[in-house]
């Protein structure tokens, strides 16, 4: 794997190291994961994320069926 040199101001570097340590990962891994999420994010990921959130939700329609008119009748 190629190496890359980055420059940060001291305050950002210290906060980044602390954050990575709190998460139990190396700063190198943190930066790699953030770049991966940012650069390799394709157009279908948002849909997968939506379904994951919906699956975790405790919301319930209790069988109620909605139609377009219901949205405007209040």
DOTOR-744351 format. One record per residue (C-alpha): residue number from 1; residue in three letters; x, y, z. Coordinates in nm, 3 decimals. Each point is the difference from the previous one (the first is absolute). Layout:
SITE:NUM:ALA:X:Y:Z
...
! end
This chain:
SITE:1:UNK:0.000:0.000:0.000
SITE:2:UNK:0.148:0.340:-0.094
SITE:3:UNK:0.079:0.255:0.269
SITE:4:UNK:-0.129:0.356:0.009
SITE:5:UNK:0.129:0.295:0.200
SITE:6:UNK:-0.258:0.244:0.135
SITE:7:UNK:0.046:0.326:0.185
SITE:8:UNK:-0.227:0.109:0.286
SITE:9:UNK:0.020:0.278:0.252
SITE:10:UNK:0.101:-0.122:0.344
SITE:11:UNK:-0.342:0.053:0.161
SITE:12:UNK:-0.184:-0.199:-0.268
SITE:13:UNK:0.258:-0.276:0.015
SITE:14:UNK:-0.029:-0.030:0.380
SITE:15:UNK:-0.380:-0.002:-0.011
SITE:16:UNK:0.005:-0.257:-0.279
SITE:17:UNK:0.234:-0.230:0.193
SITE:18:UNK:-0.218:0.030:0.310
SITE:19:UNK:-0.316:-0.073:-0.200
SITE:20:UNK:0.157:-0.307:-0.163
SITE:21:UNK:0.125:-0.124:0.337
SITE:22:UNK:-0.349:0.037:0.152
SITE:23:UNK:-0.138:-0.205:-0.290
SITE:24:UNK:0.270:-0.264:0.048
SITE:25:UNK:0.151:0.043:-0.345
SITE:26:UNK:0.318:0.147:-0.140
SITE:27:UNK:0.002:0.344:-0.155
SITE:28:UNK:0.109:-0.165:-0.324
SITE:29:UNK:-0.308:-0.225:0.004
SITE:30:UNK:-0.229:0.292:0.086
SITE:31:UNK:0.124:0.203:-0.295
SITE:32:UNK:-0.019:-0.301:-0.233
SITE:33:UNK:-0.362:-0.072:0.106
SITE:34:UNK:-0.105:0.363:-0.040
SITE:35:UNK:0.155:0.022:-0.345
SITE:36:UNK:-0.156:-0.330:-0.103
SITE:37:UNK:-0.346:0.114:0.110
SITE:38:UNK:0.044:0.331:-0.181
SITE:39:UNK:0.162:-0.111:-0.323
SITE:40:UNK:-0.157:-0.340:-0.056
SITE:41:UNK:-0.352:0.109:0.085
SITE:42:UNK:-0.210:-0.093:-0.301
SITE:43:UNK:-0.356:0.097:-0.082
SITE:44:UNK:-0.154:-0.321:0.140
SITE:45:UNK:0.150:0.031:0.348
SITE:46:UNK:-0.253:0.260:0.108
SITE:47:UNK:-0.285:-0.238:-0.080
SITE:48:UNK:0.161:-0.283:0.199
SITE:49:UNK:0.049:0.241:0.289
SITE:50:UNK:-0.367:0.102:-0.015
SITE:51:UNK:-0.114:-0.361:0.017
SITE:52:UNK:0.231:-0.069:0.295
SITE:53:UNK:-0.147:0.295:0.188
SITE:54:UNK:-0.355:-0.111:-0.083
SITE:55:UNK:0.075:-0.355:0.115
SITE:56:UNK:0.127:0.131:0.336
SITE:57:UNK:-0.297:0.234:0.046
SITE:58:UNK:-0.273:-0.081:0.248
SITE:59:UNK:-0.254:0.201:-0.200
SITE:60:UNK:-0.323:-0.177:-0.085
SITE:61:UNK:-0.288:0.099:-0.227
SITE:62:UNK:-0.223:-0.260:0.169
SITE:63:UNK:-0.119:-0.110:-0.342
SITE:64:UNK:-0.119:0.347:-0.103
SITE:65:UNK:0.014:0.049:-0.375
SITE:66:UNK:0.086:0.351:-0.121
SITE:67:UNK:-0.087:0.169:-0.325
SITE:68:UNK:0.087:0.335:-0.151
SITE:69:UNK:-0.324:0.168:0.117
SITE:70:UNK:0.070:-0.096:0.363
SITE:71:UNK:0.309:0.217:-0.007
SITE:72:UNK:-0.206:0.310:-0.073
SITE:73:UNK:-0.301:-0.070:0.225
SITE:74:UNK:0.078:0.151:0.340
! end
